[in-house]
Amino acid sequence: MKTEFPENLFDEDTLKDAIACAVLMSSIDGEIHDTEWQVIQSFANKYWKDDYMDFNTFQGEITGKIESVFNEEETFQEKLNQFLEKLTGNLTSQQKNIVLNLVGDVMAADGIMTLDESKLFASLMDKLGIRIN
C-alpha cells in the first residue's frame, strides 16, 4: 500500500533539496537516464508550485552544483557528505520518507543498480537517520 502525502508538504527550499537528492542519485553513474529524469519530473510536477522559481532555471543550478561535487575527485566523499547534510538537514520525517522513496525510485528507474548508487543510497539513509537492522 502506497502512502499518499498532501501536495503542500514541501515549501520551495525543501522541495529543491528533495529534487537535488534525486538528481544526485541519477548523476552518480555519470549520466542522467531518461527513465530517471521521468521519475524526477513526475515528482516535480506533483509538488512544484507556480510561485516557485522557474523549474528549468532551478534544474540548471542544481545540475551545476552536483557537477562541482563530482569534479574534485580527491575530496569527493567529503563534499558529498557536506552536500547531503545540507540537503537533508531541514526535512521533516514525512519529507524524509518521501525523499527516500523518490531516490529509491530514481535508482531503480533504469533497471540497473550500481555500487555507487548503492553507496549513495546508504549515505543518504545515514544522513536521514534511517538504520537497517
Residue frames as a rotation matrix with the C-alpha (Angstrom) as fourth column:
MET 1
0.582 0.813 0.000 0.00
0.813 -0.582 0.000 0.00
0.000 0.000 -1.000 0.00
LYS 2
-0.412 -0.730 0.546 1.49
0.732 -0.621 -0.278 3.31
0.542 0.285 0.790 -1.10
THR 3
-0.096 0.307 -0.947 1.23
0.829 -0.501 -0.247 6.21
-0.550 -0.809 -0.207 1.33
GLU 4
0.204 0.223 0.953 -0.26
0.751 -0.661 -0.006 9.42
0.628 0.716 -0.303 -0.05
PHE 5
-0.429 -0.402 -0.809 1.07
0.811 -0.566 -0.148 12.72
-0.398 -0.720 0.569 1.21
PRO 6
0.618 0.690 -0.377 -0.51
0.471 -0.708 -0.526 16.17
-0.630 0.147 -0.763 0.89
GLU 7
0.467 -0.402 0.788 0.65
0.810 -0.164 -0.564 18.21
0.356 0.901 0.249 -2.09
ASN 8
0.678 -0.190 0.710 1.56
-0.229 -0.972 -0.042 21.15
0.699 -0.134 -0.703 0.16
LEU 9
0.888 -0.322 -0.329 4.05
0.458 0.548 0.700 19.12
-0.045 -0.772 0.634 2.19
PHE 10
-0.102 -0.992 0.068 7.10
0.985 -0.091 0.148 20.93
-0.140 0.082 0.987 0.77
ASP 11
0.682 0.102 -0.724 7.99
0.003 -0.991 -0.137 24.58
-0.732 0.091 -0.675 0.75
GLU 12
0.911 -0.288 -0.295 10.21
-0.355 -0.180 -0.917 25.78
0.211 0.941 -0.266 -2.08
ASP 13
0.059 -0.980 0.191 13.51
-0.985 -0.088 -0.148 25.20
0.161 -0.180 -0.970 -0.29
THR 14
-0.198 -0.131 0.971 12.74
-0.529 0.849 0.007 21.70
-0.825 -0.513 -0.238 0.99
LEU 15
0.819 0.496 0.287 11.33
-0.003 0.504 -0.864 20.72
-0.573 0.707 0.415 -2.41
LYS 16
0.657 -0.668 -0.350 14.53
-0.663 -0.290 -0.691 21.89
0.360 0.686 -0.633 -4.09
ASP 17
-0.247 -0.772 0.585 16.53
-0.942 0.334 0.044 19.81
-0.230 -0.540 -0.809 -1.61
ALA 18
0.238 0.429 0.871 14.39
-0.223 0.897 -0.381 16.73
-0.945 -0.103 0.309 -2.28
ILE 19
0.989 0.142 -0.050 14.81
-0.071 0.140 -0.988 17.09
-0.133 0.980 0.148 -6.03
ALA 20
0.329 -0.941 -0.081 18.54
-0.908 -0.292 -0.301 17.71
0.259 0.173 -0.950 -5.61
CYS 21
-0.171 -0.343 0.924 18.84
-0.640 0.751 0.161 14.36
-0.749 -0.564 -0.348 -3.78
ALA 22
0.613 0.489 0.620 17.11
0.138 0.707 -0.694 12.66
-0.778 0.511 0.366 -6.70
VAL 23
0.911 -0.337 -0.237 19.28
-0.350 -0.333 -0.875 14.40
0.216 0.881 -0.421 -9.30
LEU 24
0.023 -0.932 0.363 22.36
-0.989 0.033 0.147 13.44
-0.149 -0.362 -0.920 -7.30
MET 25
0.050 0.056 0.997 21.29
-0.207 0.977 -0.044 9.79
-0.977 -0.204 0.061 -7.36
SER 26
0.898 0.362 0.250 20.63
0.165 0.249 -0.954 9.98
-0.407 0.899 0.164 -11.07
SER 27
0.772 -0.618 -0.146 24.02
-0.560 -0.555 -0.614 11.60
0.299 0.556 -0.775 -11.71
ILE 28
0.481 -0.635 0.605 26.16
-0.605 0.259 0.753 9.27
-0.635 -0.728 -0.259 -9.59
ASP 29
0.332 -0.348 0.877 26.85
0.492 0.857 0.154 6.94
-0.805 0.380 0.456 -12.52
GLY 30
-0.661 -0.716 -0.224 27.84
0.254 -0.494 0.832 9.84
-0.706 0.493 0.508 -14.78
GLU 31
-0.914 0.396 0.094 24.61
0.011 -0.209 0.978 10.06
0.406 0.894 0.186 -16.78
ILE 32
-0.523 0.844 0.117 21.03
-0.439 -0.149 -0.886 11.10
-0.730 -0.515 0.448 -16.11
HIS 33
-0.923 0.218 0.318 18.99
0.376 0.688 0.621 8.47
-0.083 0.693 -0.717 -17.94
ASP 34
-0.661 0.726 0.190 15.65
-0.361 -0.530 0.767 9.43
0.657 0.439 0.612 -19.48
THR 35
0.098 0.742 -0.664 13.78
0.378 0.589 0.714 7.00
0.921 -0.321 -0.222 -17.24
GLU 36
-0.375 -0.311 -0.873 15.39
0.927 -0.115 -0.357 8.51
0.011 -0.943 0.331 -14.16
TRP 37
-1.000 -0.007 0.006 14.55
0.007 -0.999 0.048 12.02
0.005 0.048 0.999 -15.29
GLN 38
-0.348 0.937 -0.044 10.93
-0.085 0.015 0.996 10.99
0.934 0.350 0.074 -15.88
VAL 39
0.086 0.316 -0.945 10.68
0.883 0.415 0.219 9.95
0.461 -0.853 -0.243 -12.21
ILE 40
-0.671 -0.422 -0.610 12.17
0.669 -0.700 -0.252 13.28
-0.321 -0.577 0.751 -11.09
GLN 41
-0.930 0.327 0.168 9.97
-0.157 -0.766 0.623 15.29
0.332 0.553 0.764 -13.45
SER 42
-0.101 0.930 -0.354 6.83
0.325 0.367 0.871 13.48
0.940 -0.027 -0.340 -12.29
PHE 43
-0.069 -0.028 -0.997 7.72
0.997 0.016 -0.069 14.25
0.018 -0.999 0.027 -8.67
ALA 44
-0.896 -0.326 -0.302 8.40
0.334 -0.942 0.027 17.91
-0.294 -0.077 0.953 -9.50
ASN 45
-0.689 0.694 0.209 5.13
-0.048 -0.331 0.942 18.20
0.723 0.639 0.261 -11.41
LYS 46
0.082 0.746 -0.661 3.26
0.716 0.417 0.559 17.00
0.693 -0.519 -0.500 -8.34
TYR 47
0.258 -0.045 -0.965 4.83
0.937 -0.233 0.261 19.39
-0.237 -0.971 -0.018 -5.82
TRP 48
-0.770 -0.635 0.054 6.27
0.627 -0.739 0.248 22.37
-0.118 0.225 0.967 -7.76
LYS 49
0.252 0.871 -0.421 4.12
0.734 -0.456 -0.503 25.49
-0.630 -0.183 -0.755 -7.41
ASP 50
0.517 0.054 0.854 3.71
0.775 -0.452 -0.441 28.30
0.362 0.890 -0.276 -9.92
ASP 51
0.941 -0.125 0.315 5.08
-0.211 -0.943 0.256 30.90
0.265 -0.307 -0.914 -7.49
TYR 52
0.528 -0.837 0.145 8.38
0.328 0.359 0.874 28.98
-0.783 -0.414 0.464 -7.08
MET 53
-0.164 -0.673 -0.721 11.35
-0.587 -0.521 0.620 29.93
-0.793 0.524 -0.310 -9.24
ASP 54
0.469 0.284 -0.836 11.33
-0.878 0.254 -0.406 28.71
0.097 0.925 0.368 -12.84
PHE 55
0.803 -0.096 0.589 11.90
-0.161 0.915 0.370 24.95
-0.574 -0.392 0.719 -12.76
ASN 56
0.809 -0.527 0.261 14.25
0.481 0.338 -0.809 24.96
0.338 0.780 0.527 -15.76
THR 57
0.368 -0.676 0.638 16.40
-0.515 -0.719 -0.466 27.61
0.774 -0.158 -0.613 -14.06
PHE 58
0.497 -0.125 0.859 16.49
-0.811 0.285 0.511 25.52
-0.309 -0.950 0.040 -10.90
GLN 59
0.942 -0.123 0.311 17.39
0.205 0.948 -0.244 22.43
-0.264 0.294 0.919 -12.94
GLY 60
0.586 -0.761 0.278 20.40
0.180 -0.212 -0.961 24.24
0.790 0.613 0.013 -14.39
GLU 61
0.267 -0.464 0.845 21.50
-0.832 -0.553 -0.041 25.48
0.486 -0.692 -0.533 -10.98
ILE 62
0.620 0.011 0.785 21.27
-0.604 0.645 0.468 22.11
-0.501 -0.764 0.407 -9.23
THR 63
0.934 -0.323 0.152 22.98
0.347 0.722 -0.599 20.31
0.083 0.612 0.787 -12.09
GLY 64
0.390 -0.817 0.425 25.88
-0.189 -0.523 -0.831 22.77
0.901 0.244 -0.358 -11.82
LYS 65
0.282 -0.252 0.926 26.15
-0.955 -0.163 0.246 22.28
0.088 -0.954 -0.287 -8.05
ILE 66
0.830 0.070 0.554 26.13
-0.198 0.965 0.174 18.50
-0.522 -0.254 0.814 -8.42
GLU 67
0.803 -0.589 0.094 28.77
0.294 0.254 -0.921 18.62
0.518 0.768 0.377 -11.14
SER 68
0.243 -0.744 0.622 31.01
-0.658 -0.598 -0.458 20.61
0.713 -0.298 -0.635 -8.77
VAL 69
0.546 -0.018 0.838 30.70
-0.717 0.507 0.478 17.81
-0.433 -0.862 0.264 -6.19
PHE 70
0.889 -0.121 0.441 31.87
0.260 0.927 -0.270 15.26
-0.376 0.355 0.856 -8.77
ASN 71
0.843 -0.520 0.140 34.66
-0.069 -0.363 -0.929 17.37
0.534 0.774 -0.341 -10.29
GLU 72
0.069 -0.851 0.520 37.07
-0.913 -0.264 -0.311 17.19
0.402 -0.453 -0.796 -7.35
GLU 73
0.367 0.076 -0.927 37.93
-0.135 0.990 0.028 13.50
0.920 0.114 0.374 -7.07
GLU 74
-0.560 -0.735 -0.382 40.22
0.246 0.293 -0.924 13.80
0.791 -0.612 0.017 -4.04
THR 75
-0.952 0.246 0.183 37.55
-0.270 -0.390 -0.880 15.45
-0.145 -0.887 0.438 -1.86
PHE 76
-0.552 0.783 -0.287 34.52
-0.272 0.157 0.949 13.74
0.789 0.602 0.126 -3.36
GLN 77
-0.207 0.511 -0.834 33.35
0.723 0.655 0.222 11.91
0.659 -0.557 -0.505 -0.24
GLU 78
-0.682 -0.099 -0.725 33.79
0.637 -0.568 -0.521 14.96
-0.360 -0.817 0.450 1.98
LYS 79
-0.906 0.354 -0.230 31.94
-0.418 -0.830 0.368 17.22
-0.061 0.430 0.901 -0.47
LEU 80
-0.454 0.765 -0.457 29.24
0.009 0.517 0.856 14.59
0.891 0.385 -0.242 -0.93
ASN 81
-0.339 0.289 -0.895 28.71
0.907 0.353 -0.229 14.32
0.250 -0.890 -0.381 2.84
GLN 82
-0.826 0.014 -0.564 28.51
0.219 -0.913 -0.343 18.11
-0.520 -0.407 0.751 3.19
PHE 83
-0.815 0.533 -0.228 26.08
-0.465 -0.367 0.806 18.32
0.346 0.763 0.547 0.27
LEU 84
-0.319 0.707 -0.631 23.86
0.381 0.705 0.598 15.57
0.868 -0.050 -0.494 1.69
GLU 85
-0.555 0.062 -0.830 23.93
0.819 -0.132 -0.558 17.16
-0.144 -0.989 0.023 5.14
LYS 86
-0.905 0.206 -0.373 22.75
-0.222 -0.975 0.002 20.47
-0.363 0.085 0.928 3.68
LEU 87
-0.656 0.667 -0.353 20.02
-0.402 0.087 0.912 18.80
0.639 0.739 0.211 1.62
THR 88
-0.141 0.619 -0.773 18.59
0.415 0.746 0.521 16.67
0.899 -0.247 -0.362 4.41
GLY 89
-0.872 -0.400 -0.281 19.11
0.396 -0.241 -0.886 18.90
0.287 -0.884 0.368 7.45
ASN 90
-0.827 0.562 0.031 15.75
-0.523 -0.747 -0.410 20.69
-0.207 -0.355 0.911 7.31
LEU 91
-0.470 0.672 -0.572 13.46
-0.377 0.433 0.819 17.86
0.798 0.601 0.050 6.25
THR 92
0.028 0.586 0.810 10.63
-0.989 0.133 -0.062 16.62
-0.144 -0.799 0.583 8.43
SER 93
-0.551 -0.217 0.806 10.16
-0.277 0.958 0.069 12.89
-0.787 -0.185 -0.588 8.99
GLN 94
0.513 0.777 0.364 7.38
0.192 0.310 -0.931 12.81
-0.837 0.548 0.010 6.35
GLN 95
0.754 -0.288 -0.590 9.61
-0.641 -0.516 -0.568 14.61
-0.141 0.806 -0.574 3.88
LYS 96
-0.329 -0.916 0.230 12.49
-0.848 0.393 0.355 12.24
-0.415 -0.078 -0.906 4.63
ASN 97
-0.152 0.379 0.913 10.22
0.109 0.924 -0.365 9.29
-0.982 0.044 -0.182 3.83
ILE 98
0.855 0.514 -0.065 9.20
0.034 -0.180 -0.983 10.86
-0.517 0.838 -0.172 0.54
VAL 99
0.417 -0.783 -0.461 12.80
-0.901 -0.423 -0.098 11.72
-0.118 0.456 -0.882 -0.40
LEU 100
-0.473 -0.607 0.639 13.98
-0.542 0.772 0.332 8.19
-0.695 -0.189 -0.693 0.35
ASN 101
0.218 0.642 0.735 11.17
0.352 0.651 -0.673 6.75
-0.910 0.405 -0.083 -1.79
LEU 102
0.902 0.101 -0.420 11.93
-0.296 -0.564 -0.771 9.22
-0.315 0.819 -0.479 -4.59
VAL 103
0.034 -0.980 -0.197 15.65
-0.973 -0.077 0.216 8.46
-0.226 0.184 -0.956 -4.57
GLY 104
-0.414 -0.113 0.903 14.91
-0.157 0.986 0.052 4.72
-0.897 -0.120 -0.426 -4.50
ASP 105
0.620 0.714 0.326 12.58
0.272 0.194 -0.943 5.12
-0.736 0.673 -0.074 -7.49
VAL 106
0.712 -0.447 -0.541 15.25
-0.692 -0.579 -0.432 7.04
-0.120 0.682 -0.722 -9.37
MET 107
-0.300 -0.883 0.361 17.87
-0.792 0.441 0.422 4.41
-0.532 -0.160 -0.831 -8.51
ALA 108
-0.337 0.243 0.909 15.63
0.184 0.965 -0.189 1.64
-0.923 0.104 -0.370 -9.88
ALA 109
0.431 0.695 -0.576 14.31
-0.373 -0.444 -0.814 3.56
-0.822 0.566 0.068 -12.90
ASP 110
0.139 -0.437 -0.889 16.97
-0.990 -0.034 -0.138 2.40
0.030 0.899 -0.437 -15.37
GLY 111
0.904 0.338 -0.263 16.82
-0.338 0.940 0.049 -1.20
0.264 0.045 0.964 -14.15
ILE 112
0.232 -0.900 -0.369 20.46
0.478 0.435 -0.763 -1.19
0.847 0.001 0.531 -13.04
MET 113
0.988 -0.017 0.152 21.74
-0.140 -0.503 0.853 -0.58
0.062 -0.864 -0.500 -9.51
THR 114
0.304 -0.951 -0.055 25.43
0.031 0.067 -0.997 0.23
0.952 0.302 0.049 -9.47
LEU 115
-0.007 -0.426 -0.905 27.72
0.942 0.300 -0.149 0.01
0.335 -0.853 0.399 -6.47
ASP 116
-0.917 -0.342 0.203 28.00
0.285 -0.921 -0.265 3.82
0.278 -0.186 0.942 -6.44
GLU 117
-0.225 0.920 0.320 24.20
-0.393 -0.387 0.834 4.13
0.891 0.062 0.449 -6.36
SER 118
0.450 0.364 -0.816 24.00
0.475 0.676 0.564 1.63
0.756 -0.641 0.131 -3.53
LYS 119
-0.425 -0.707 -0.566 26.67
0.886 -0.197 -0.420 3.51
0.185 -0.680 0.710 -1.55
LEU 120
-0.858 0.165 0.487 24.93
-0.115 -0.985 0.131 6.83
0.501 0.056 0.864 -2.14
PHE 121
0.173 0.979 -0.108 21.62
-0.163 0.136 0.977 5.35
0.971 -0.151 0.183 -1.01
ALA 122
0.269 -0.163 -0.949 23.29
0.845 0.513 0.151 4.08
0.462 -0.843 0.276 2.17
SER 123
-0.800 -0.595 -0.080 24.86
0.576 -0.722 -0.384 7.51
0.170 -0.353 0.920 2.77
LEU 124
-0.547 0.684 0.483 21.51
-0.337 -0.708 0.621 9.18
0.766 0.177 0.617 2.25
MET 125
0.423 0.682 -0.597 19.82
0.280 0.528 0.802 6.77
0.862 -0.506 0.033 4.66
ASP 126
-0.188 -0.597 -0.780 22.50
0.958 0.064 -0.280 7.59
0.218 -0.800 0.559 7.22
LYS 127
-0.947 -0.183 0.264 22.01
0.162 -0.982 -0.101 11.35
0.277 -0.053 0.959 6.77
LEU 128
-0.194 0.961 0.198 18.24
-0.416 -0.264 0.870 10.88
0.888 0.086 0.451 7.09
GLY 129
-0.505 -0.087 0.859 18.77
-0.862 0.092 -0.498 8.94
-0.035 -0.992 -0.122 10.34
ILE 130
0.666 0.731 -0.148 17.38
-0.744 0.665 -0.060 5.68
0.055 0.150 0.987 8.96
ARG 131
-0.447 -0.815 0.369 19.00
-0.848 0.517 0.113 2.46
-0.283 -0.263 -0.923 10.11
ILE 132
0.411 0.472 -0.780 18.62
-0.640 0.759 0.122 -1.10
0.649 0.449 0.614 8.83
ASN 133
0.178 -0.300 0.937 18.93
-0.861 0.414 0.296 -3.90
-0.477 -0.859 -0.184 11.37
